[in-house]
Amino acid sequence: MAAFALASEVHELLQNSEVAQTNTASAKESAEVSKELSAQALRLNSLISRFRIS
């Protein structure tokens, strides 16, 4: 019974580790996308600042 409990805990730890790795990868990807969107927003702002309504 103790071996089963230990195996179950090890399995749970491995699953948590996989989730943590997935979350880390997602966070890194989100940060890169955020940087890219910010750069695009700055570029768009620069482009539309040339237009004036008269």
N, CA, C and O of each residue as an XYZ file, in Angstrom:
216
protein
N       0.820     -1.191      0.000
C       0.000      0.000      0.000
C       0.867      1.259      0.000
O       0.551      2.231     -0.687
N       1.956      1.244      0.768
C       2.840      2.410      0.830
C       3.502      2.662     -0.521
O       3.697      3.811     -0.917
N       3.841      1.600     -1.218
C       4.472      1.744     -2.537
C       3.493      2.374     -3.524
O       3.878      3.202     -4.350
N       2.238      1.978     -3.434
C       1.218      2.558     -4.319
C       1.043      4.043     -4.029
O       0.934      4.849     -4.953
N       1.016      4.404     -2.757
C       0.864      5.814     -2.373
C       2.051      6.623     -2.874
O       1.880      7.737     -3.368
N       3.246      6.073     -2.749
C       4.448      6.762     -3.223
C       4.409      6.920     -4.742
O       4.720      7.990     -5.264
N       4.034      5.871     -5.440
C       3.944      5.926     -6.902
C       2.916      6.960     -7.334
O       3.118      7.677     -8.313
N       1.820      7.032     -6.604
C       0.777      7.999     -6.910
C       1.286      9.427     -6.711
O       0.983     10.310     -7.513
N       2.050      9.656     -5.658
C       2.611     10.978     -5.389
C       3.643     11.360     -6.452
O       3.686     12.506     -6.899
N       4.463     10.402     -6.848
C       5.459     10.659     -7.889
C       4.751     11.007     -9.199
O       5.151     11.938     -9.898
N       3.712     10.264     -9.523
C       2.941     10.545    -10.740
C       2.351     11.955    -10.699
O       2.402     12.684    -11.690
N       1.796     12.329     -9.556
C       1.217     13.664     -9.400
C       2.284     14.752     -9.537
O       2.041     15.790    -10.152
N       3.460     14.514     -8.966
C       4.548     15.483     -9.089
C       4.989     15.642    -10.548
O       5.260     16.754    -11.003
N       5.057     14.541    -11.265
C       5.433     14.597    -12.678
C       4.401     15.361    -13.494
O       4.754     16.138    -14.381
N       3.129     15.139    -13.194
C       2.069     15.869    -13.890
C       2.174     17.360    -13.589
O       2.042     18.184    -14.494
N       2.409     17.710    -12.333
C       2.544     19.116    -11.953
C       3.743     19.746    -12.646
O       3.692     20.906    -13.056
N       4.814     18.987    -12.775
C       6.000     19.484    -13.463
C       5.699     19.761    -14.935
O       6.125     20.780    -15.479
N       4.970     18.859    -15.573
C       4.594     19.052    -16.975
C       3.718     20.288    -17.130
O       3.899     21.061    -18.071
N       2.781     20.480    -16.225
C       1.905     21.655    -16.275
C       2.732     22.922    -16.090
O       2.517     23.914    -16.786
N       3.665     22.891    -15.162
C       4.516     24.059    -14.923
C       5.348     24.388    -16.160
O       5.499     25.558    -16.511
N       5.885     23.371    -16.818
C       6.675     23.587    -18.028
C       5.818     24.161    -19.150
O       6.255     25.053    -19.879
N       4.605     23.651    -19.286
C       3.681     24.168    -20.294
C       3.327     25.620    -20.002
O       3.301     26.453    -20.907
N       3.056     25.918    -18.737
C       2.721     27.285    -18.350
C       3.886     28.235    -18.609
O       3.686     29.364    -19.057
N       5.096     27.778    -18.326
C       6.281     28.599    -18.567
C       6.431     28.891    -20.054
O       6.701     30.026    -20.446
N       6.257     27.875    -20.873
C       6.357     28.066    -22.323
C       5.279     29.026    -22.815
O       5.545     29.883    -23.659
N       4.076     28.886    -22.296
C       2.984     29.779    -22.693
C       3.268     31.213    -22.267
O       2.988     32.150    -23.015
N       3.815     31.389    -21.086
C       4.137     32.732    -20.604
C       5.212     33.373    -21.460
O       5.127     34.558    -21.779
N       6.223     32.603    -21.835
C       7.281     33.132    -22.699
C       6.716     33.517    -24.063
O       7.048     34.574    -24.600
N       5.875     32.674    -24.614
C       5.267     32.969    -25.908
C       4.392     34.218    -25.820
O       4.413     35.058    -26.720
N       3.629     34.339    -24.748
C       2.778     35.514    -24.551
C       3.611     36.787    -24.446
O       3.226     37.829    -24.978
N       4.735     36.707    -23.770
C       5.613     37.867    -23.637
C       6.158     38.293    -24.994
O       6.224     39.486    -25.291
N       6.550     37.327    -25.819
C       7.056     37.642    -27.161
C       5.966     38.256    -28.031
O       6.216     39.222    -28.753
N       4.773     37.708    -27.968
C       3.654     38.244    -28.744
C       3.327     39.658    -28.272
O       3.035     40.537    -29.083
N       3.376     39.870    -26.980
C       3.115     41.198    -26.424
C       4.127     42.215    -26.931
O       3.761     43.334    -27.291
N       5.397     41.830    -26.959
C       6.433     42.729    -27.478
C       6.184     43.052    -28.942
O       6.324     44.202    -29.359
N       5.818     42.052    -29.719
C       5.558     42.254    -31.141
C       4.350     43.174    -31.341
O       4.393     44.078    -32.175
N       3.287     42.950    -30.591
C       2.106     43.805    -30.719
C       2.415     45.236    -30.316
O       1.912     46.177    -30.929
N       3.227     45.404    -29.305
C       3.621     46.743    -28.875
C       4.400     47.453    -29.977
O       4.170     48.632    -30.247
N       5.314     46.739    -30.607
C       6.085     47.320    -31.707
C       5.169     47.686    -32.875
O       5.338     48.735    -33.496
N       4.209     46.825    -33.166
C       3.272     47.119    -34.247
C       2.408     48.328    -33.906
O       2.125     49.148    -34.780
N       1.988     48.448    -32.658
C       1.179     49.597    -32.237
C       1.973     50.894    -32.377
O       1.433     51.908    -32.820
N       3.234     50.864    -32.007
C       4.076     52.057    -32.167
C       4.212     52.430    -33.640
O       4.143     53.606    -33.995
N       4.403     51.439    -34.485
C       4.522     51.686    -35.929
C       3.228     52.249    -36.491
O       3.253     53.200    -37.272
N       2.102     51.674    -36.101
C       0.809     52.152    -36.567
C       0.572     53.585    -36.105
O       0.096     54.420    -36.874
N       0.902     53.863    -34.857
C       0.750     55.220    -34.328
C       1.592     56.204    -35.141
O       1.141     57.310    -35.439
N       2.800     55.805    -35.495
C       3.675     56.648    -36.297
C       3.064     56.904    -37.669
O       3.120     58.023    -38.179
N       2.488     55.878    -38.260
C       1.896     56.020    -39.596
C       0.662     56.916    -39.580
O       0.517     57.786    -40.439
N      -0.225     56.712    -38.616
C      -1.462     57.498    -38.620
C      -1.254     58.919    -38.098
O      -2.110     59.780    -38.299
N      -0.141     59.170    -37.438
C       0.114     60.527    -36.945
C       0.356     61.496    -38.098
O       0.321     62.711    -37.905
N       0.600     60.971    -39.283
C       0.834     61.814    -40.462
C      -0.466     62.384    -41.023
O      -0.446     63.366    -41.764
N      -1.587     61.774    -40.672
C      -2.877     62.221    -41.200
C      -3.454     63.309    -40.316
O      -3.378     63.238    -39.089
N      -4.025     64.305    -40.944
C      -4.665     65.405    -40.238
C      -6.065     65.616    -40.821
O      -6.246     65.581    -42.038
N      -7.021     65.828    -39.974
C      -8.373     66.157    -40.409
C      -8.485     67.664    -40.477
O      -8.184     68.371    -39.515
N      -8.931     68.151    -41.646
C      -9.068     69.604    -41.752
C     -10.507     70.022    -41.932
O     -10.795     71.215    -42.038
